[in-house]
Amino acid sequence: MTNDLLKNKSNKPERKKYILKRGKCNHNITYKVDYEQELNEAQLEAVKIKEGAVLVIAGAGTGKTKTLTYRVARLIEDGIRPENILLLTFTKKASAEMLNRATAVLDDRCENVAGGTFHSFANMILRKYSKILGLKNNFTIMDSADAEDVMNHITAKLFPKKEKRFPKKHTLLEIYSKSVNKEIPTKKIIQDEFSQFEHCTEQIIEIHKNYVNYKRENSLFDYDDLLLYLKFLMEDNENIRKKLSNQYKYILVDEYQDTNTLQADIIKLLASEHNNVMAVGDDAQSIYAFRGANYRNIMDFPKMFNDVKIIKLEQNYRSTQNILNLTNKVIAKAKEKFSKTLFSDKTSDIKPALICAKDSQMEADFICQRVLELLDEDVDLSEICVLVRNARMSFNLEIELSKRGIPFQKFGGPKFMETAHIKDIVAHLRVILNPDDEVSLSRVLLLLKGVGVQTVNSIIPIIKSTSEFDVKLLPNKKSNNFKPLFDILNKEISSKKDLTNMVEDIIEYYRPILKDKYDDYTKREKDLEHFVYLSTQYKKLDSFLSDLALEPPDKSVEGMYKKNIKDDCLTISTIHSAKGLEWDSVFIIGAVDGRFPSAYSFNSPEELDEELRLMYVATTRAKNNLYITYPVNMYDYSMNMVLSKPSRFLEDIDDDILEFWDIAEE
């Protein structure tokens, strides 16, 4: 896999800023990089191991990215061809950053390392071997919204008069996705996690079967299919499995604790010919079970591979030792874990504090007051974050911040690729690439004036049977409605224009529709301008659409271009969204037992342990100041009771580690 999928050459680091040192190792190879000087003892051990399976347990803030970066450089210096190294990450940005840093550490050879997300890697392999699986290589990758619409379409067709208590389209997709990623039958998923729908299990299974058939007939893939078909490809074709395994002789996997069962199986197959796998992750930061991540993957890694070497990174470069004393106490309560003790050279007299407030309003008042004090202490507003277990828990705080004129940004909001007008443009491009894409075809047809669902259902079979956009094949009374659309589609399908010109043509065609459909079209036009800019970074339509589906831009342009928003705003974030980030000062609010951990986790040891890991992730985001607040008068309507005790995760922690401030008495 080339790095073309990932790299933004404009972000390539300037080599002149880095000084390459020389050092020697025991086997008489002279290295450009002085690894002994640049790495601590544990990092160096991980970097120097060349062959075999290695599990690196990288505690929070212990230099995981640096270790992976230097590992790539060391392998290349040891004579491994970059094309034989595969670096798998969970975001395109993470992979690009690591390879850019490796290039800065060593040289341009690192640019040829195969790097990307599991899904982008699977996409590349499947397009190459699609014929073997009986697929077309111009398949379209659906996003979640498209997949839900397909589920809805199939449900309405199969069960027009379904029972009142029947799962909605997003739930049907969630059940299907969990079944695929966890490799558990649909029936068992329903029994264990969606028991309220057991009465319609057979209907759900029937919908899922038709969903699979529909995708294949229309050359459509959802996210799960990319992993599923890659696994099928290697399991059913021994020659291809061996070829891929011998191509990627050294595999590095980042954030291994976040992998699902399917991803773990793929790694096992890719490493089948050599056993050279380095998995880097932290069992204590496994917090995505709701997305299908399997905590057992990292715990059972030593059982999955032969002669596994376990290395622990425990020296923390982010937080003061006082904060780490607390985080170590918190994670020590986990029922199952790889034991480790984080330590730091950073010292401070300031200890983490547990603050008891009378209610949520007093909690908000305290945070605002303390934020203003931190600003007086020369802490930048952008270096302050408020973390919440649930996004709804920050409502009172948001009001109070606004009253006091303290600017803030909240992680979340409208996603760029989920906005209707961007989905409209993407649908046109998908039809150009894959005219069999019935979901996108329906969407673009329904944008036309005077065209409804009944008309679309009658016209799509004509288009698909002839593989042409020819108005002469349509009933005369309808032809004029479709002519402008068919003209632009035919023009772009046969055109040899570059991608950006094609996008500009589609937007020009779409602009009158935008103005007619949306009152706020002037704001939405900014998004269209940004979409054109995104297209300039690609040469091929299939690569562009694949990346938009696999790594969609996060926010609407409206939010992306507020001047200096990150420089002068406090951050409010859910803990899940904050993983991997850090701030000078962190507030964890609403840490009351029943909310954090959630009362729903009390009867499940596995879920309670995940809540504990969530607290660990939250506490390890702080560099210098950590405040954990809880109100003693929080009413929970679902349980019909008042919650008043601090989180059980903070019980039995001595005052010399966690100070107690009772502001409820003031």
Disulfide bonds with the S-S distance in Angstrom:
none
